[in-house]
Amino acid sequence: MEETKELTKAEKKAQKKALKERMKHLKSGKLEKRDGRMGLFFMIPWFIGVAFFLAYPLGTSIWYSVNNIRTLPQGLMFRQVGFGNFTQILQSDPDFIVQLVDYITSTVLSVPIIVVFALMIAMMLNMKIKAKGFFRMIFFLPVIIVSGPILTMLTEEGAGSISAIDMNAITGAIQSFLPPMLADPISDLFSNMITTLWYSGVQILIFLSGLQKIDKSMYEAAKIDGGSGWECFWKITLPNVKPMILLNVVYTIIFISSNSTNPIISLIQTSMFSGDREKGFGYAAAMAWLYTGVIIIIVALFALVLMTRKDAYEKQVKRAKKAQKMEVRKRKKIERRNRRNAKRIEHQRAQGKITSRTTTRDEY
């Protein structure tokens, strides 16, 4: 009887603990739901902005692209042509195709240069140097100043090229070794090298934020083990800034593609306000969607190149986490089995089937 009373007391204590834990879980669940509702509440302005300033313009441009639009005194007159604008652009608009090929080639060449340059400058600005803030301001200043008409004026004055280098000799050497399809974009890249590197201000800041989050003890441990600066870069710095590399690549592609000096943007604007019956808003919208499709393909290709190679350390961490989860599951399984055995033994003792002198196989 005393054993049964003690058992009931222990059961009551266990029930009270279970109730307390259940109440804690309920409270935490309510807090999580409340936090989720507050998060959705603060996201309402973003949803409104997307609906009015992104979804509606995109839907309108899709509708325009399948119509031939003429501007009349009474307003816009729509005549549905299906995919006629797209076929007309691809079959009878050589200027757009030529500009698109030049854009693809120049983007594929200039994006790696901008990203690598930004990473190098960010690593130098992250070192212990005097007037660090001043140098950071110098590299970010072109992002604020060089935009729109100012960039056009500087380009016309020849400020975008390196004057100390004979560009004619470089251009001649490139054109003598490479076919015209590759020689022209590479020559343009060299002639506008300074303008290209002016686009690296934001990328430098993104790399700086990533470099400052790397734990310094990792470099100290690597140096104690005899690692050189080159090995530290490949084993510590590069794997930690890999997400920033993909982010900067996407940002650079979008920035170059939407820049006002891009000839394709100028071509779309010219087609939009053209007086030709076959052109106009619908023709320009179809041209813009073709251009957007090419941009998405370029971004996808760069993302595929940067995301396919997985770090060996990440694989080891995943394996270690998986093994740890398996150990936790085994431990919980053993604990559950031990609790079941203990309850069964206590129940048998309460019924008098087991005495204190006898032992069972489970107790053993």
BALOBA-1460 file (C-alpha; in Angstrom, 3 decimals):
// residues 364
<rec num="1" residu="m" x="0.000" y="0.000" z="0.000"/>
<rec num="2" residu="e" x="2.827" y="2.374" z="0.827"/>
<rec num="3" residu="e" x="4.388" y="1.605" z="-2.558"/>
<rec num="4" residu="t" x="1.087" y="2.332" z="-4.319"/>
<rec num="5" residu="k" x="0.744" y="5.644" z="-2.415"/>
<rec num="6" residu="e" x="4.296" y="6.612" z="-3.376"/>
<rec num="7" residu="l" x="3.499" y="5.610" z="-6.936"/>
<rec num="8" residu="t" x="0.393" y="7.776" z="-7.006"/>
<rec num="9" residu="k" x="2.377" y="10.726" z="-5.608"/>
<rec num="10" residu="a" x="5.027" y="10.241" z="-8.276"/>
<rec num="11" residu="e" x="2.345" y="10.012" z="-10.946"/>
<rec num="12" residu="k" x="0.754" y="13.241" z="-9.684"/>
<rec num="13" residu="k" x="4.112" y="15.008" z="-9.814"/>
<rec num="14" residu="a" x="4.691" y="13.717" z="-13.332"/>
<rec num="15" residu="q" x="1.229" y="14.889" z="-14.413"/>
<rec num="16" residu="k" x="1.850" y="18.350" z="-12.949"/>
<rec num="17" residu="k" x="5.155" y="18.588" z="-14.810"/>
<rec num="18" residu="a" x="3.494" y="17.453" z="-18.042"/>
<rec num="19" residu="l" x="0.759" y="20.092" z="-17.591"/>
<rec num="20" residu="k" x="3.329" y="22.822" z="-16.973"/>
<rec num="21" residu="e" x="5.305" y="21.838" z="-20.080"/>
<rec num="22" residu="r" x="2.090" y="21.731" z="-22.114"/>
<rec num="23" residu="m" x="1.140" y="25.241" z="-20.924"/>
<rec num="24" residu="k" x="4.611" y="26.488" z="-21.836"/>
<rec num="25" residu="h" x="4.245" y="25.043" z="-25.337"/>
<rec num="26" residu="l" x="0.793" y="26.614" z="-25.684"/>
<rec num="27" residu="k" x="2.111" y="30.002" z="-24.581"/>
<rec num="28" residu="s" x="5.080" y="29.779" z="-26.936"/>
<rec num="29" residu="g" x="2.712" y="28.780" z="-29.755"/>
<rec num="30" residu="k" x="0.519" y="31.817" z="-29.047"/>
<rec num="31" residu="l" x="3.564" y="34.084" z="-29.056"/>
<rec num="32" residu="e" x="4.735" y="32.647" z="-32.352"/>
<rec num="33" residu="k" x="1.281" y="33.166" z="-33.879"/>
<rec num="34" residu="r" x="1.171" y="36.732" z="-32.611"/>
<rec num="35" residu="d" x="4.651" y="37.427" z="-33.993"/>
<rec num="36" residu="g" x="3.577" y="35.912" z="-37.315"/>
<rec num="37" residu="r" x="0.503" y="38.164" z="-37.448"/>
<rec num="38" residu="m" x="2.592" y="41.233" z="-36.650"/>
<rec num="39" residu="g" x="5.062" y="40.267" z="-39.383"/>
<rec num="40" residu="l" x="2.245" y="39.983" z="-41.908"/>
<rec num="41" residu="f" x="0.882" y="43.339" z="-40.726"/>
<rec num="42" residu="f" x="4.220" y="45.067" z="-41.371"/>
<rec num="43" residu="m" x="4.433" y="43.377" z="-44.785"/>
<rec num="44" residu="i" x="1.111" y="44.876" z="-45.937"/>
<rec num="45" residu="p" x="2.756" y="48.077" z="-47.352"/>
<rec num="46" residu="w" x="5.149" y="45.896" z="-49.348"/>
<rec num="47" residu="f" x="2.269" y="43.828" z="-50.757"/>
<rec num="48" residu="i" x="0.435" y="47.035" z="-51.730"/>
<rec num="49" residu="g" x="3.554" y="48.400" z="-53.407"/>
<rec num="50" residu="v" x="4.110" y="45.155" z="-55.336"/>
<rec num="51" residu="a" x="0.473" y="45.069" z="-56.452"/>
<rec num="52" residu="f" x="0.347" y="48.656" z="-57.723"/>
<rec num="53" residu="f" x="3.938" y="49.309" z="-58.825"/>
<rec num="54" residu="l" x="5.047" y="45.858" z="-60.041"/>
<rec num="55" residu="a" x="2.174" y="43.464" z="-60.778"/>
<rec num="56" residu="y" x="-0.050" y="45.999" z="-62.537"/>
<rec num="57" residu="p" x="2.736" y="47.430" z="-64.782"/>
<rec num="58" residu="l" x="3.897" y="43.893" z="-65.659"/>
<rec num="59" residu="g" x="0.389" y="42.829" z="-66.607"/>
<rec num="60" residu="t" x="-0.084" y="46.008" z="-68.640"/>
<rec num="61" residu="s" x="3.184" y="45.514" z="-70.522"/>
<rec num="62" residu="i" x="2.231" y="41.880" z="-71.324"/>
<rec num="63" residu="w" x="-1.101" y="43.101" z="-72.712"/>
<rec num="64" residu="y" x="0.669" y="45.808" z="-74.739"/>
<rec num="65" residu="s" x="3.164" y="43.301" z="-76.175"/>
<rec num="66" residu="v" x="0.419" y="41.290" z="-77.907"/>
<rec num="67" residu="n" x="-1.256" y="44.359" z="-79.402"/>
<rec num="68" residu="n" x="-0.493" y="46.899" z="-82.082"/>
<rec num="69" residu="i" x="-1.131" y="50.243" z="-80.385"/>
<rec num="70" residu="r" x="-1.753" y="53.496" z="-82.196"/>
<rec num="71" residu="t" x="-2.060" y="56.861" z="-80.509"/>
<rec num="72" residu="l" x="-5.152" y="58.792" z="-81.687"/>
<rec num="73" residu="p" x="-6.722" y="62.036" z="-80.474"/>
<rec num="74" residu="q" x="-9.444" y="59.926" z="-78.847"/>
<rec num="75" residu="g" x="-6.809" y="57.828" z="-76.983"/>
<rec num="76" residu="l" x="-4.993" y="54.551" z="-77.534"/>
<rec num="77" residu="m" x="-6.389" y="52.144" z="-80.117"/>
<rec num="78" residu="f" x="-5.553" y="48.461" z="-79.579"/>
<rec num="79" residu="r" x="-5.419" y="45.857" z="-82.332"/>
<rec num="80" residu="q" x="-4.537" y="42.379" z="-81.126"/>
<rec num="81" residu="v" x="-1.735" y="40.756" z="-83.132"/>
<rec num="82" residu="g" x="-0.744" y="37.849" z="-80.873"/>
<rec num="83" residu="f" x="2.970" y="37.120" z="-81.200"/>
<rec num="84" residu="g" x="3.277" y="39.317" z="-84.309"/>
<rec num="85" residu="n" x="5.422" y="41.921" z="-82.512"/>
<rec num="86" residu="f" x="7.876" y="39.267" z="-81.327"/>
<rec num="87" residu="t" x="8.225" y="37.652" z="-84.757"/>
<rec num="88" residu="q" x="8.661" y="41.044" z="-86.394"/>
<rec num="89" residu="i" x="11.461" y="41.945" z="-83.986"/>
<rec num="90" residu="l" x="13.305" y="38.660" z="-84.502"/>
<rec num="91" residu="q" x="12.867" y="38.563" z="-88.283"/>
<rec num="92" residu="s" x="13.003" y="42.158" z="-89.499"/>
<rec num="93" residu="d" x="14.826" y="44.240" z="-86.858"/>
<rec num="94" residu="p" x="18.586" y="43.686" z="-87.297"/>
<rec num="95" residu="d" x="19.513" y="46.594" z="-85.007"/>
<rec num="96" residu="f" x="17.945" y="44.945" z="-81.983"/>
<rec num="97" residu="i" x="19.609" y="41.567" z="-82.656"/>
<rec num="98" residu="v" x="23.035" y="43.173" z="-83.119"/>
<rec num="99" residu="q" x="22.669" y="45.257" z="-79.967"/>
<rec num="100" residu="l" x="21.462" y="42.210" z="-78.041"/>
<rec num="101" residu="v" x="24.473" y="40.101" z="-79.075"/>
<rec num="102" residu="d" x="26.850" y="42.943" z="-78.137"/>
<rec num="103" residu="y" x="25.086" y="43.309" z="-74.790"/>
<rec num="104" residu="i" x="25.389" y="39.586" z="-74.002"/>
<rec num="105" residu="t" x="29.083" y="39.487" z="-74.874"/>
<rec num="106" residu="s" x="29.974" y="42.681" z="-72.987"/>
<rec num="107" residu="t" x="27.974" y="41.609" z="-69.919"/>
<rec num="108" residu="v" x="29.596" y="38.172" z="-69.757"/>
<rec num="109" residu="l" x="33.022" y="39.849" z="-69.972"/>
<rec num="110" residu="s" x="32.481" y="42.858" z="-67.710"/>
<rec num="111" residu="v" x="30.585" y="41.249" z="-64.806"/>
<rec num="112" residu="p" x="33.502" y="39.010" z="-63.639"/>
<rec num="113" residu="i" x="35.917" y="41.950" z="-63.929"/>
<rec num="114" residu="i" x="33.685" y="44.205" z="-61.811"/>
<rec num="115" residu="v" x="33.074" y="41.544" z="-59.145"/>
<rec num="116" residu="v" x="36.756" y="40.528" z="-58.879"/>
<rec num="117" residu="f" x="37.837" y="44.180" z="-58.715"/>
<rec num="118" residu="a" x="35.247" y="44.863" z="-55.987"/>
<rec num="119" residu="l" x="36.468" y="41.863" z="-53.957"/>
<rec num="120" residu="m" x="40.102" y="42.977" z="-54.220"/>
<rec num="121" residu="i" x="39.317" y="46.551" z="-53.159"/>
<rec num="122" residu="a" x="37.086" y="45.324" z="-50.308"/>
<rec num="123" residu="m" x="39.867" y="43.082" z="-48.984"/>
<rec num="124" residu="m" x="42.324" y="45.996" z="-49.073"/>
<rec num="125" residu="l" x="39.858" y="48.352" z="-47.380"/>
<rec num="126" residu="n" x="39.236" y="45.740" z="-44.688"/>
<rec num="127" residu="m" x="42.897" y="45.822" z="-43.635"/>
<rec num="128" residu="k" x="44.243" y="47.960" z="-40.817"/>
<rec num="129" residu="i" x="45.106" y="51.143" z="-42.694"/>
<rec num="130" residu="k" x="44.906" y="54.818" z="-41.828"/>
<rec num="131" residu="a" x="42.030" y="56.953" z="-43.193"/>
<rec num="132" residu="k" x="40.014" y="53.811" z="-43.952"/>
<rec num="133" residu="g" x="36.724" y="55.730" z="-44.040"/>
<rec num="134" residu="f" x="38.123" y="58.256" z="-46.519"/>
<rec num="135" residu="f" x="39.185" y="55.558" z="-48.974"/>
<rec num="136" residu="r" x="35.809" y="53.853" z="-48.654"/>
<rec num="137" residu="m" x="34.131" y="57.160" z="-49.478"/>
<rec num="138" residu="i" x="36.381" y="57.607" z="-52.516"/>
<rec num="139" residu="f" x="35.380" y="54.253" z="-53.991"/>
<rec num="140" residu="f" x="31.673" y="54.764" z="-53.271"/>
<rec num="141" residu="l" x="31.551" y="58.386" z="-54.482"/>
<rec num="142" residu="p" x="31.108" y="57.515" z="-58.209"/>
<rec num="143" residu="v" x="27.894" y="55.643" z="-57.381"/>
<rec num="144" residu="i" x="26.379" y="58.915" z="-56.135"/>
<rec num="145" residu="i" x="27.903" y="61.371" z="-58.617"/>
<rec num="146" residu="v" x="28.324" y="59.427" z="-61.857"/>
<rec num="147" residu="s" x="24.740" y="58.824" z="-62.933"/>
<rec num="148" residu="g" x="22.503" y="59.894" z="-65.780"/>
<rec num="149" residu="p" x="23.637" y="63.004" z="-67.696"/>
<rec num="150" residu="i" x="26.902" y="63.290" z="-65.755"/>
<rec num="151" residu="l" x="27.996" y="59.833" z="-66.882"/>
<rec num="152" residu="t" x="27.079" y="60.666" z="-70.482"/>
<rec num="153" residu="m" x="29.095" y="63.897" z="-70.366"/>
<rec num="154" residu="l" x="32.138" y="62.167" z="-68.863"/>
<rec num="155" residu="t" x="31.981" y="59.418" z="-71.471"/>
<rec num="156" residu="e" x="31.780" y="61.944" z="-74.309"/>
<rec num="157" residu="e" x="34.791" y="63.796" z="-72.902"/>
<rec num="158" residu="g" x="36.826" y="60.580" z="-72.829"/>
<rec num="159" residu="a" x="36.979" y="60.334" z="-69.023"/>
<rec num="160" residu="g" x="35.920" y="56.700" z="-69.104"/>
<rec num="161" residu="s" x="39.117" y="55.464" z="-70.748"/>
<rec num="162" residu="i" x="42.723" y="55.294" z="-69.551"/>
<rec num="163" residu="s" x="44.475" y="58.126" z="-71.368"/>
<rec num="164" residu="a" x="47.996" y="56.939" z="-70.574"/>
<rec num="165" residu="i" x="47.487" y="53.753" z="-72.590"/>
<rec num="166" residu="d" x="47.507" y="53.668" z="-76.368"/>
<rec num="167" residu="m" x="44.048" y="52.234" z="-76.961"/>
<rec num="168" residu="n" x="44.545" y="52.087" z="-80.732"/>
<rec num="169" residu="a" x="47.448" y="49.669" z="-80.329"/>
<rec num="170" residu="i" x="45.437" y="47.494" z="-77.892"/>
<rec num="171" residu="t" x="42.397" y="47.513" z="-80.172"/>
<rec num="172" residu="g" x="44.508" y="46.595" z="-83.199"/>
<rec num="173" residu="a" x="46.178" y="43.740" z="-81.339"/>
<rec num="174" residu="i" x="42.821" y="42.373" z="-80.129"/>
<rec num="175" residu="q" x="41.228" y="42.575" z="-83.575"/>
<rec num="176" residu="s" x="44.182" y="40.827" z="-85.194"/>
<rec num="177" residu="f" x="43.926" y="37.773" z="-82.904"/>
<rec num="178" residu="l" x="40.182" y="37.433" z="-82.273"/>
<rec num="179" residu="p" x="37.142" y="37.307" z="-84.552"/>
<rec num="180" residu="p" x="35.055" y="40.507" z="-84.840"/>
<rec num="181" residu="m" x="32.262" y="39.030" z="-82.704"/>
<rec num="182" residu="l" x="34.605" y="38.879" z="-79.683"/>
<rec num="183" residu="a" x="37.097" y="41.605" z="-80.628"/>
<rec num="184" residu="d" x="34.587" y="44.483" z="-80.648"/>
<rec num="185" residu="p" x="33.145" y="43.907" z="-77.132"/>
<rec num="186" residu="i" x="36.619" y="43.340" z="-75.641"/>
<rec num="187" residu="s" x="37.907" y="46.518" z="-77.292"/>
<rec num="188" residu="d" x="34.924" y="48.480" z="-75.955"/>
<rec num="189" residu="l" x="35.590" y="47.043" z="-72.511"/>
<rec num="190" residu="f" x="39.205" y="48.235" z="-72.563"/>
<rec num="191" residu="s" x="38.261" y="51.652" z="-73.948"/>
<rec num="192" residu="n" x="35.665" y="52.148" z="-71.180"/>
<rec num="193" residu="m" x="37.586" y="50.437" z="-68.363"/>
<rec num="194" residu="i" x="37.243" y="53.307" z="-65.884"/>
<rec num="195" residu="t" x="33.504" y="53.602" z="-66.527"/>
<rec num="196" residu="t" x="33.157" y="49.856" z="-65.965"/>
<rec num="197" residu="l" x="35.020" y="49.983" z="-62.658"/>
<rec num="198" residu="w" x="32.887" y="52.948" z="-61.539"/>
<rec num="199" residu="y" x="30.031" y="50.458" z="-61.196"/>
<rec num="200" residu="s" x="31.749" y="48.597" z="-58.324"/>
<rec num="201" residu="g" x="30.888" y="50.888" z="-55.377"/>
<rec num="202" residu="v" x="27.889" y="48.969" z="-54.055"/>
<rec num="203" residu="q" x="29.618" y="45.635" z="-54.602"/>
<rec num="204" residu="i" x="32.564" y="46.819" z="-52.489"/>
<rec num="205" residu="l" x="30.230" y="47.638" z="-49.599"/>
<rec num="206" residu="i" x="28.529" y="44.237" z="-49.839"/>
<rec num="207" residu="f" x="31.883" y="42.440" z="-49.800"/>
<rec num="208" residu="l" x="33.033" y="44.583" z="-46.866"/>
<rec num="209" residu="s" x="29.996" y="43.589" z="-44.833"/>
<rec num="210" residu="g" x="30.712" y="39.920" z="-45.575"/>
<rec num="211" residu="l" x="34.427" y="40.187" z="-44.746"/>
<rec num="212" residu="q" x="33.764" y="41.903" z="-41.415"/>
<rec num="213" residu="k" x="31.530" y="39.015" z="-40.291"/>
<rec num="214" residu="i" x="34.295" y="36.424" z="-40.672"/>
<rec num="215" residu="d" x="35.635" y="35.289" z="-37.311"/>
<rec num="216" residu="k" x="39.243" y="36.463" z="-36.833"/>
<rec num="217" residu="s" x="40.065" y="33.367" z="-34.806"/>
<rec num="218" residu="m" x="39.783" y="31.287" z="-37.985"/>
<rec num="219" residu="y" x="42.689" y="33.215" z="-39.539"/>
<rec num="220" residu="e" x="44.685" y="32.953" z="-36.297"/>
<rec num="221" residu="a" x="44.188" y="29.197" z="-36.149"/>
<rec num="222" residu="a" x="45.174" y="28.850" z="-39.804"/>
<rec num="223" residu="k" x="48.365" y="30.874" z="-39.264"/>
<rec num="224" residu="i" x="49.262" y="28.769" z="-36.214"/>
<rec num="225" residu="d" x="48.938" y="25.653" z="-38.399"/>
<rec num="226" residu="g" x="51.285" y="27.235" z="-40.945"/>
<rec num="227" residu="g" x="48.745" y="28.463" z="-43.488"/>
<rec num="228" residu="s" x="49.854" y="31.205" z="-45.856"/>
<rec num="229" residu="g" x="47.807" y="34.238" z="-46.878"/>
<rec num="230" residu="w" x="46.965" y="32.600" z="-50.204"/>
<rec num="231" residu="e" x="45.716" y="29.450" z="-48.471"/>
<rec num="232" residu="c" x="43.688" y="31.535" z="-46.000"/>
<rec num="233" residu="f" x="42.035" y="33.295" z="-48.925"/>
<rec num="234" residu="w" x="41.004" y="30.048" z="-50.660"/>
<rec num="235" residu="k" x="40.062" y="28.096" z="-47.513"/>
<rec num="236" residu="i" x="38.507" y="30.824" z="-45.313"/>
<rec num="237" residu="t" x="37.764" y="34.086" z="-47.132"/>
<rec num="238" residu="l" x="36.342" y="32.785" z="-50.398"/>
<rec num="239" residu="p" x="33.959" y="30.170" z="-48.889"/>
<rec num="240" residu="n" x="32.601" y="32.764" z="-46.442"/>
<rec num="241" residu="v" x="31.956" y="35.438" z="-49.084"/>
<rec num="242" residu="k" x="30.561" y="33.004" z="-51.654"/>
<rec num="243" residu="p" x="26.926" y="34.091" z="-51.056"/>
<rec num="244" residu="m" x="27.990" y="37.732" z="-51.530"/>
<rec num="245" residu="i" x="29.635" y="36.832" z="-54.850"/>
<rec num="246" residu="l" x="26.342" y="35.533" z="-56.237"/>
<rec num="247" residu="l" x="24.491" y="38.571" z="-54.861"/>
<rec num="248" residu="n" x="26.989" y="40.964" z="-56.452"/>
<rec num="249" residu="v" x="26.851" y="39.128" z="-59.780"/>
<rec num="250" residu="v" x="23.054" y="39.431" z="-59.898"/>
<rec num="251" residu="y" x="23.186" y="43.083" z="-58.815"/>
<rec num="252" residu="t" x="25.840" y="43.924" z="-61.421"/>
<rec num="253" residu="i" x="23.875" y="42.281" z="-64.249"/>
<rec num="254" residu="i" x="20.686" y="44.121" z="-63.292"/>
<rec num="255" residu="f" x="22.530" y="47.437" z="-62.922"/>
<rec num="256" residu="i" x="24.256" y="47.163" z="-66.299"/>
<rec num="257" residu="s" x="21.030" y="46.025" z="-67.970"/>
<rec num="258" residu="s" x="18.952" y="48.921" z="-66.623"/>
<rec num="259" residu="n" x="21.608" y="51.595" z="-67.046"/>
<rec num="260" residu="s" x="20.572" y="54.665" z="-69.044"/>
<rec num="261" residu="t" x="23.688" y="54.406" z="-71.238"/>
<rec num="262" residu="n" x="22.695" y="50.927" z="-72.408"/>
<rec num="263" residu="p" x="22.030" y="51.126" z="-76.186"/>
<rec num="264" residu="i" x="19.179" y="48.588" z="-75.967"/>
<rec num="265" residu="i" x="17.295" y="50.861" z="-73.546"/>
<rec num="266" residu="s" x="17.707" y="53.731" z="-76.000"/>
<rec num="267" residu="l" x="16.497" y="51.498" z="-78.849"/>
<rec num="268" residu="i" x="13.372" y="50.524" z="-76.878"/>
<rec num="269" residu="q" x="12.619" y="54.179" z="-76.127"/>
<rec num="270" residu="t" x="13.064" y="55.117" z="-79.793"/>
<rec num="271" residu="s" x="10.696" y="52.332" z="-80.872"/>
<rec num="272" residu="m" x="8.148" y="53.390" z="-78.266"/>
<rec num="273" residu="f" x="7.814" y="56.933" z="-79.574"/>
<rec num="274" residu="s" x="8.280" y="56.058" z="-83.238"/>
<rec num="275" residu="g" x="5.674" y="57.281" z="-85.712"/>
<rec num="276" residu="d" x="5.778" y="54.021" z="-87.650"/>
<rec num="277" residu="r" x="2.494" y="52.123" z="-87.732"/>
<rec num="278" residu="e" x="4.208" y="48.797" z="-87.087"/>
<rec num="279" residu="k" x="5.960" y="50.119" z="-83.985"/>
<rec num="280" residu="g" x="4.815" y="52.006" z="-80.906"/>
<rec num="281" residu="f" x="4.002" y="50.954" z="-77.360"/>
<rec num="282" residu="g" x="3.200" y="47.339" z="-78.226"/>
<rec num="283" residu="y" x="6.339" y="46.858" z="-80.286"/>
<rec num="284" residu="a" x="8.493" y="48.406" z="-77.551"/>
<rec num="285" residu="a" x="6.818" y="46.237" z="-74.888"/>
<rec num="286" residu="a" x="7.559" y="43.079" z="-76.902"/>
<rec num="287" residu="m" x="11.154" y="44.225" z="-77.323"/>
<rec num="288" residu="a" x="11.432" y="44.849" z="-73.580"/>
<rec num="289" residu="w" x="10.116" y="41.357" z="-72.777"/>
<rec num="290" residu="l" x="12.622" y="39.750" z="-75.140"/>
<rec num="291" residu="y" x="15.357" y="41.761" z="-73.458"/>
<rec num="292" residu="t" x="14.074" y="40.674" z="-70.033"/>
<rec num="293" residu="g" x="14.142" y="37.022" z="-71.083"/>
<rec num="294" residu="v" x="17.790" y="37.337" z="-72.131"/>
<rec num="295" residu="i" x="18.655" y="38.982" z="-68.785"/>
<rec num="296" residu="i" x="16.962" y="36.144" z="-66.873"/>
<rec num="297" residu="i" x="18.916" y="33.554" z="-68.886"/>
<rec num="298" residu="i" x="22.228" y="35.330" z="-68.149"/>
<rec num="299" residu="v" x="21.429" y="35.529" z="-64.433"/>
<rec num="300" residu="a" x="20.455" y="31.837" z="-64.399"/>
<rec num="301" residu="l" x="23.704" y="30.830" z="-66.130"/>
<rec num="302" residu="f" x="25.865" y="32.781" z="-63.667"/>
<rec num="303" residu="a" x="23.870" y="31.362" z="-60.746"/>
<rec num="304" residu="l" x="24.298" y="27.845" z="-62.135"/>
<rec num="305" residu="v" x="28.060" y="28.302" z="-62.399"/>
<rec num="306" residu="l" x="28.384" y="29.721" z="-58.875"/>
<rec num="307" residu="m" x="25.983" y="27.334" z="-57.138"/>
<rec num="308" residu="t" x="26.995" y="23.971" z="-58.631"/>
<rec num="309" residu="r" x="30.306" y="23.626" z="-56.804"/>
<rec num="310" residu="k" x="29.580" y="22.865" z="-53.156"/>
<rec num="311" residu="d" x="32.172" y="23.391" z="-50.478"/>
<rec num="312" residu="a" x="33.728" y="20.229" z="-49.012"/>
<rec num="313" residu="y" x="33.433" y="21.648" z="-45.505"/>
<rec num="314" residu="e" x="29.686" y="22.133" z="-45.945"/>
<rec num="315" residu="k" x="29.347" y="18.451" z="-46.851"/>
<rec num="316" residu="q" x="31.293" y="17.466" z="-43.734"/>
<rec num="317" residu="v" x="29.120" y="19.703" z="-41.550"/>
<rec num="318" residu="k" x="25.956" y="18.186" z="-43.032"/>
<rec num="319" residu="r" x="27.254" y="14.673" z="-42.397"/>
<rec num="320" residu="a" x="28.150" y="15.561" z="-38.813"/>
<rec num="321" residu="k" x="24.691" y="17.049" z="-38.204"/>
<rec num="322" residu="k" x="23.027" y="13.983" z="-39.709"/>
<rec num="323" residu="a" x="25.097" y="11.666" z="-37.489"/>
<rec num="324" residu="q" x="24.264" y="13.796" z="-34.454"/>
<rec num="325" residu="k" x="20.527" y="13.560" z="-35.214"/>
<rec num="326" residu="m" x="20.822" y="9.769" z="-35.529"/>
<rec num="327" residu="e" x="22.542" y="9.580" z="-32.136"/>
<rec num="328" residu="v" x="19.839" y="11.737" z="-30.539"/>
<rec num="329" residu="r" x="17.130" y="9.487" z="-32.015"/>
<rec num="330" residu="k" x="18.851" y="6.341" z="-30.711"/>
<rec num="331" residu="r" x="19.244" y="7.894" z="-27.266"/>
<rec num="332" residu="k" x="15.572" y="8.876" z="-27.134"/>
<rec num="333" residu="k" x="14.556" y="5.399" z="-28.283"/>
<rec num="334" residu="i" x="16.612" y="3.814" z="-25.499"/>
<rec num="335" residu="e" x="15.165" y="6.208" z="-22.927"/>
<rec num="336" residu="r" x="11.608" y="5.431" z="-24.036"/>
<rec num="337" residu="r" x="12.284" y="1.681" z="-23.811"/>
<rec num="338" residu="n" x="13.797" y="2.059" z="-20.335"/>
<rec num="339" residu="r" x="10.776" y="4.050" z="-19.143"/>
<rec num="340" residu="r" x="8.397" y="1.404" z="-20.474"/>
<rec num="341" residu="n" x="10.360" y="-1.355" z="-18.734"/>
<rec num="342" residu="a" x="10.454" y="0.571" z="-15.464"/>
<rec num="343" residu="k" x="6.685" y="1.144" z="-15.565"/>
<rec num="344" residu="r" x="6.049" y="-2.525" z="-16.277"/>
<rec num="345" residu="i" x="8.264" y="-3.616" z="-13.387"/>
<rec num="346" residu="e" x="6.597" y="-1.178" z="-10.985"/>
<rec num="347" residu="h" x="3.191" y="-2.406" z="-12.104"/>
<rec num="348" residu="q" x="4.213" y="-6.033" z="-11.525"/>
<rec num="349" residu="r" x="5.586" y="-5.176" z="-8.082"/>
<rec num="350" residu="a" x="2.350" y="-3.422" z="-7.171"/>
<rec num="351" residu="q" x="0.444" y="-6.579" z="-8.102"/>
<rec num="352" residu="g" x="2.826" y="-8.737" z="-6.072"/>
<rec num="353" residu="k" x="4.165" y="-10.685" z="-9.031"/>
<rec num="354" residu="i" x="7.712" y="-9.520" z="-8.326"/>
<rec num="355" residu="t" x="9.277" y="-9.434" z="-4.884"/>
<rec num="356" residu="s" x="12.333" y="-7.516" z="-3.816"/>
<rec num="357" residu="r" x="14.396" y="-10.729" z="-3.787"/>
<rec num="358" residu="t" x="13.515" y="-11.787" z="-7.340"/>
<rec num="359" residu="t" x="14.901" y="-10.097" z="-10.426"/>
<rec num="360" residu="t" x="13.669" y="-10.106" z="-13.949"/>
<rec num="361" residu="r" x="15.529" y="-10.185" z="-17.185"/>
<rec num="362" residu="d" x="14.781" y="-6.479" z="-17.788"/>
<rec num="363" residu="e" x="16.202" y="-5.483" z="-14.372"/>
<rec num="364" residu="y" x="19.266" y="-7.536" z="-15.065"/>
